Amino acid sequence: MPQPVLDIVALRSLTAIADCGGFHRAAHSLSLSQSAVSQHVRRLEKTLGSRVVEREGRGTRFTPEGRLLVEQARRILAVHDEAVRVLLDTEGDTVTIGSTEHAADQFLPRLTAAVQEVRPGCRVRFRIDRSARLVEAVERGSVDVAVYVTEAAATEGTPVGGLPLTWHATPGWAPPPAPVPVPLVAIEDPCAIRRRAIATLAAHGVAATVVGDAGYLAGVLDVARTGVGVALLAAVGPAPDGLSPYDGLPSVTPIPMSALARPGADPETAAAAFEAVRNLLRPAG
């Protein structure tokens, strides 16, 4: 029996759905029609023999099989894209920037602008991944500069500031009365922000339980938008669609962030990228 093959184009559409929060936004980011993105997902489902994405009201929800596929798809695409870059060398002056999902929509535009200011005309590529994997990618040279949660990786890197964290929930959400535990939504372990949420509540004597988790931030947002619980999210930039800050729980201290440049990276490019992150994370006032 022939071995099933996962289509690279379809995998790219799937990760775009996870990163963008839905089919419509994914299609726009890929310059494709929404029907094409839907067709890619159906192709993956046919290959795997199981559903990976389900409609939920106006939004979408990844099944457990879908969450696993997204995680593996990120790995496959990273290796594929690096192989194309190395073997074909068609991209000229290219800088690959890595970021955790937390506040990536804020980090990446600023990093791009900083890099292109010192290297006009260069092409910027992105990689969004977990902190430990980003560090591994930098150390093996497939990512030029990465910003990540310090305590989530074995390599400390260069401290660039603290990422502010705020509780978010659907408008009007309220936790159940004590002693019922506060329902949390978080990225699945290992996740430093998940640990920070649980530890902060425990330190203030607030019982909590995780009622929903996902392997990626978009999945956490999808679950939180259902109103089943509260999520601890990066407080940089506007609140995610459908969620708003919730101030009824103990405040959480910013989590340290680091930046790391690959061995042999251009010092001026690395310095500009590091400073861009520091400026974003610098406390107001």
N, C-alpha and C positions, 0 to 999 in steps of 0.2 A: 504494500500500500504506500503510495507516495507521501512524503513528508509535507504537512501543511506549510505554506509560506505566508508570512505576514507582509502585506504591501507597505512599502516605505511611505508612499504618498498618503495612504489611509492613516497610517500611524501619526503622520504630521498633522492631519486634520483632527485626530483624536486628542492629541496634546494641546492643540489650539483651543478645542472646546473646554478642556480643563483650565487652561490659562486665562481664557477670555470670559468664561462663565456661561457659555451657551453656544448654540449653533449659529445664530445670526452674527454675533460678534466674531466668532471664529471664521466664518465665511468672509467677513469684511477684512479681517487681518491677513487672510491668505489670498485675497483678491479672487475668490471663487464664489459661485452661487451657493445659496443655502442648500439647494437640492443636491449639489455635488458633494458637499460635506456630509449630508445625510446618507448619500450613496456609499461614501467611503466607510462610514460606520457600519452600514449593513454588510459591506464586504468583509469587514473584520469579524462581525458576528457570525457570518456564514462560515468563515474559516475556523473559528473557535467552537462553533456549535452552541453558543449561549449569548444572551443579551448582555450588552456592556453599558448601554445608556437607556434610561427610561424617562418618559415625559412625567413631569410632576407640576400640575397646574400650568403656569406660563413658563416654567423653567424646566431644567433637566436634572436628573440625578444619576450618578454612576452606580451600577450594581457592584457587589464585591468583586466579581470577575473583571468589571470595567476598571475599578480602582487598581487592581493588580496589573492590568494591561497598560494603564497609563504610566505606572512606575517603570515597567519594563520597556515601554516605548521610548521613554526619555533616554534610557541607556542605549537602546538600539540606534536612535537618531544621533546621539552624541558620537558614537563610534563611526557610524556611517558618514556623517558630515566631516569628521576629522580625516577619515580615509580619503574622501574626495579631495579635501584641501591638500593633503600631503601628496597624493598620487598624481593629481592633475595640475596642482599649483596654478590655478586659473584666477585666483582672487587678488593677486598683486599684494599691495600693502593692506593687510587685514589685521584687525585687533579683535580678539574674542574676549568678551566681558561676561563674567559669571556673577550671579546673584541668587540669594535665597528668594523664595517666593514672597517673604515678608517685605512689604514696601518696595517690591521690584518695580512697580509702575512709577515710583519716585526716583529710585536709584538709577535705573537704566538711562533715562533721558539725560540726566545730569552727567553721568559717566560718559555717555556718547559725546555730549557737547565739549566736555573737558578734553577728551582724547582727540577729537577732531580739531580742536583749537591748536594743539601742539603738532598734530600730524594732518594738515589739511588734505582733503581728498582721500583719506584712508577709508576703507570699508569696515564697518563695525558689525560683528556678529554677537549673538547673545546665547547664553546658556543659563537656564534656571534649574536649580537642583538643590538637594540637601547640602548643608554646610560641609559635612565630611567628604562628600563626593566632589564638591567644588575644589576643596584643598587638594585632593588626589589629582584632579584634572590639571590644576596649576602646577603641581610638582612634576607631572609627567609632560608638561608643556603644551597641552591641548587647549588650555585657557590662559590668556595673558594676564588678566587682572580679575580678582574675584573679591566680593564683599560678602561676609557671612557672619553668623552668630558665633562668637568666640568660643563659648563653652560647649558648642555642639561639634567641635572638631578638635583633633589632637594637636594641631599646629596653631599657635597663638596668633601669628602674623603681626601686623602693625595696628595697634588700637586706633580707631577712628571715631569713637564716641559711643553714646548709648542710644539704642532705639527705643523711643517712648512707646509704652504699651497701655491700651485702654480697653475696658470691657465694652463689647458691642452686642446688641440684641435688636430684635424687631421693635419698632416704635410702640410704646405702651407696655412692653414686656415687664413682668415682675416675677421674682422667684417665689416658689411656694413657701408658705409659712414654716418657720422652724418648728420641730427639728428635722423636717424633710430636707435632705441635702440639696444644695444648689445644683441644678443640671448644667453641665458644661459640654461645650462642643469644641473639639481640638484636633490638631493633626496627630495621627497615630504615633506611638513611641517608635524610635527615640525622637523626642522633640523638646528642646530646651524651653520653649515658650509654654508648652503644655505643663512641664514640670514647674515652671515659675508660677503659673496660675494656681496649680494645686497647692504648692508650698505657701504661697501668699495667703490663700484662704485658710489653710490649716494654722498658720501662725496667728491668725486673728480669731481662731476658734470657730470658723465657719465650715460646716460639713459640706462636702461637695462630691459629686459623682459624674463621671463622663457618660453622657447618654448618646453621644454620636461622635464618630471620628472618621477621618479620611486620610489618605496618603498624600494629599496635596491641598493647598489652600482653597482652591475653587470649590472642592468638595465640602470643606468646612463651612464656607459661606453658603453653599446650597442648603446644608442642614440647618444652619443658624437662621436662615430666612423662613424656615417653617415655623419658627417660634418655639421650638422644643427646649431651647437652652441659650446660654450666654457664651460668647467666645472672647478670648483675649487676643486682640489684634494690634498690629502696628498702628500707632497714632500719628502717622505722617501722611499728609495729604487728606483729601476728602474721605468721608466714611463710605464703605462699599454700598452699592445700590441695595435698598431694602433694609439696611441696618442703620442704627444710630448709636452714639456713645451712651453707655449706661453707667450712672455714677452711684448706684446703690450698693456697691461692693467695695471692699478695701482697695485703695490705689496700689498700683504695682510700680516698682522702680524700673527705670530703663534697663534693658539688657545690653551688655557690652557687645559691640560689633568690631570686627577686624577686617583688614584688607590685606591681600597677598598678591604679589606679582611673581610670575614664573621666573626661574633662573635665566639670566641673560636678557631679560626684558629691558627695553629702552628706559633708562632712569627718569627722563623727563616725562614720558608718558605715564609711568607709574606714579610719579609725584603729583601730576595733575589729577589723576583719577582719585588718589587718596585724599587730596584736598577737597575735591568735589563732594566726596562722602562726608568729610568733616563739616563742611559748610551746611550740608543738609541736616546733619544731626546736632549741630551746635544749638544749645538752648536759646530760645528767644530772650532778648534783653541782655 
